[in-house]
């Protein structure tokens, strides 16, 4: 079972990084951004942090919901491949398996 506290913390971290990136976008002109190595590195690091939190969250869900221990890259894929795909009523779109 997924730990709701972990999910909540991770989502708050993602929101924080997203807010920081928005603030940079609003306060920094394109010219300033491109001319400042420090600003570019700061924005790059914010993206890296946000991506890492997303990966951590995915790892948490995969390990809790699918028993994925991180040792086999395709472990979750192999388990899910056994499920038939679900489609919406039109037969055109993918619908989440429930």
N, C-alpha and C positions, 0 to 999 in steps of 0.2 A: 504494500500500500504506500502510496506517495505521501510523504510528510508535508502537510500543508504549511507548516512553519518555514520549511526550507524553500518551498515554492514562493511563499510570500516574500521572504527575504530576497530571493533572486530577482523576482519581478520588481521589487523596490530598487534594487541596484540597477537594473536595466532602465527603469524610469529616471533614475538620477543621472546616468550617463547620457541618456537621450536629452534630458533637460540641459545638461552642460553643453552638449553639441548644439542644441538650438540656440543657447545663449551666445555661443561663439559665432554662429551664423548671423545672428541679429546684430551683434556688436562689431564684427570684424568685416571690413570690406574685402572684396575679392583681391584687390591689389595688395592690401596689407597682409592678407593670408599668404599670397604667393611670394611676397618679398621677405617674409619672416620664417626662417628655418625653425625657430623656436615654436611659433604658432602652429606650423604644419606638423611638427613632431607631437605637440600637445594634442591636436585633433586626432592624429593617427593613434596615439596611445589611448584616447578615449574610445575610439572604435575598437581597438584591440581588447580593452577591458570589457566593453559591452558584448563582444563576440565570445570572450571567455566565459562570461556569466551565462550566456545562452548555451554554450557547450556544457557547462557544469549542470545547468538545469536539465538539459537533455539526458545527460549521464545519470542524474538522479532518477528521472522518470523511467529510463530504460532499465536501470538496475532494480528498481522497486516493482515496476509493473510487468517486466518481462524476464526478470532473473538474469539480466545481462551483467556479467562480471568484468567486462572490459578486456578479456583475454583473447576473444575471437572476434575479429572485426565484423564478420557477417552474422554473428549469433542472433541478433534480433531479426535481421532480414530473413534468415532461414526459418525462424519460428513463425513469422507473419506470412511467409510465402504459402504456407499450408492453408490459410484462410482464403476462401473465394472472394474476389473483388465485389464490392457492393456498389450498386448504381442507383441513381435517383429514378423516379418513376418513368422518366422519358427514355432511360437507358443510355443517355449520352454523358452524364456527368458522374464523377466519382462521389460517393457518399461515404462518410466515415463509418467504419465497422463499429457496431455497438455490442 
